[in-house]
Amino acid sequence: MSLLIQQLEKSKQNKELLSFSVYGEDEKFWCGYVVDYSEDFVAIQHFTKFGKKDGIIVHPVEHFERIDFHDDYVKAMECVVDYSDQIYKPHKIDLSFSQSENFYQSVINQLIGNKDVIVSFEISNNDYYSGYVTEVSEIDFIINCVGKEGEDLGMSLFKIEDITSIHMDDVDNRRRNILFKWRKASL
């Protein structure tokens, strides 16, 4: 029995997640467990990046460049699947705007130290940075940046005047929050 067939069978029997990468498609991969397989085809219970079941994909085995398992992404997806209901539960955020402060500064001040809400800041109509607000002054602020897969990217300082948009507690950021907390607990 080939190693491929052994891994497909293990996934099918134990509902272990695998990540399937397709030849020539750098961005095309699926994460899920095997529902059934033959020597030529595999049926995968696919999950969205938010951990919800997203149908079954039937694909030729020969088109997979590689199948990953027990790697960081698959482990993170196991966490996301386990906590998918929480990812879709928004936090209650009561914002009140101060007339004496800059609008963005007023929002940031209300989020200092909140470890339940990850905030994304668009800076200079260009890039987004996501994380927890740790400190604020009248002209700048610091966030503990969090990567797409919950990685702790360290602290970054930005000028308040460079903010062009703030997004908080959206589904992507709730996913980041779950993964950040999972990573910190597993260190």
N, C-alpha and C positions, 0 to 999 in steps of 0.2 A: 504494500500500500504506500503510495507516495506521501510525502510530507504535506502536500497541498490537500489531499483527500483527508488525511488525519486531522488537519486544522479545520477544514469545513465541517467534518463530523463532530468535532469537539464543540464548535460554535453552535451547531444545530442541537446537540444534546443538552448543552449547558446554557444556551442563549447568551454566549459570550460575544461581546462586540468585537467586530473587526473593521478595519478601514481599508477600502478597496480603491486602488489608484489605477486609472485607465491609461494605456499607452498613448503618448502624444497629446494628452490633455492635462497640462500642468495644474489647472484649477478644478479638474473634474475628478472627484472622489466621493465615495459614499461611506457612511458609517452605519453599521447595523449588524444583526446576527443572521445566520443562515437558517432559512425556513426549510429548504430542500436543495438538493444538488444532484448532478450527474457528472460524468467525466467531461461533458461539454458545456453545461450551463449551471448557473447558481441562481437561486431565488433568495433575495436579501430583504429582510424586514428593515427598511430604511428609517432612520431617525433624522429629524431636522436638527440644526445646530442648537435649538432650544430644548431638545430632548423629547419631542413629541413624535409619535409614530407618523410616518409620512408615506404610507403605502409600501407595496412590495415591488422590488426591481428584479427583473429577470435579465441576465446578461451572460454572454459567452465567457467562459473561464479564460480562454486564450487571449482576450482583450485586456486582461488585468496585467499591468506592469509589475505590481507587487500587492501583497496583502499584509497589512501591519496589524500587530496585536501586542498587547501588554506594553505599548509605548505611551508616552506622555499624553498624546492626543486621545487615544482610546480610553485611558484612565480618566481623563478630564470629562470625556463624553459619558462615561459610566456615572460620574457624579451628576452631570447635567440631566441625564435620564432620571436618576433617583429623585432629583429636586425640581423636576420640570414644572410641577404645580406651583411651587414658590416663585419660579421665574415669571410666571404670569400674574402674580399678585402684586399690584403696585402698593408702595408705601404711602401712607397719608402724609402729605406735605402741605403745611399751612404757611403760605408766604404772605407777608405783609410788607408793603413798600414804604420806606421812609421818604418823606418829602425833602429831607435835608441831605440825603445821601445820593450819590450816583446810583442809578437803577441797578446796574450790575453789582456794584459794591453792596448794595442793600441785600440782594439775593445771596451773594457769597457769604456775607456776615451771618446769615441765618443757617448756613450749612457747615460752619466751622465745627470740626470734631464729629460730625455725623458719620458713623461707620456703617450705617444701613443704606445710605444713598450714595451711589457713584454718580458723579456729575461729569458731563462732557462739555468742554469749552472749545468753541471754534475761535481760533486766533487769527486775526488779520485776513478774514475771508478765505482762509487757506487750509490749515491743518486742524484736526481735532485731537485734543488731549483729554484723557479720562482719568478720574481718580477721586480721592477724598480730599476735601479742603482741610488744610491743617492750620494755616495762619493767613491773616489778612491785615494789610495796613491801608492807609488812605490811597496809596498809588499802586500797590502790587499785592500778589497773593502767592501762596505755595500750595501745591497739591502733591499728594503721594500718588504718582501715576500708576495705573493698572492697565496691563496689556489685554488684548482681546481674549486670551485664554486664562485670564486671572493672574498673570505674572506680575510680581512687584517690580516696577520699573524705576523705583527710587523717587526722589523729590525733584520737582521742577518749579521754578519761579517764573511768573508772568506779570506783565503790566496790565492793570485793569483796563486801561485805555485801548489795549489791543484786542479785547474781547469783542467778537461780532455776533455771537450767539451762545446761549447756554441751553443744554439739554440735560434733564435730570430724571432718573428713575425710569428710563425707557427700558424695553425688554432686553436690549443688548447690554445695557448697564446692569440690570438685575442679574443677567447671566454672568457678567464679569464679577459681580459682587459675590455670588455663590462660589465661583471658582477661586476667587481670591481667598475667601474664608476657608475653603477646602484645602488650598495649598498651604496656608499658614498652620492649619491644624495638623497637616501631615509632615511638617518639617521635623 
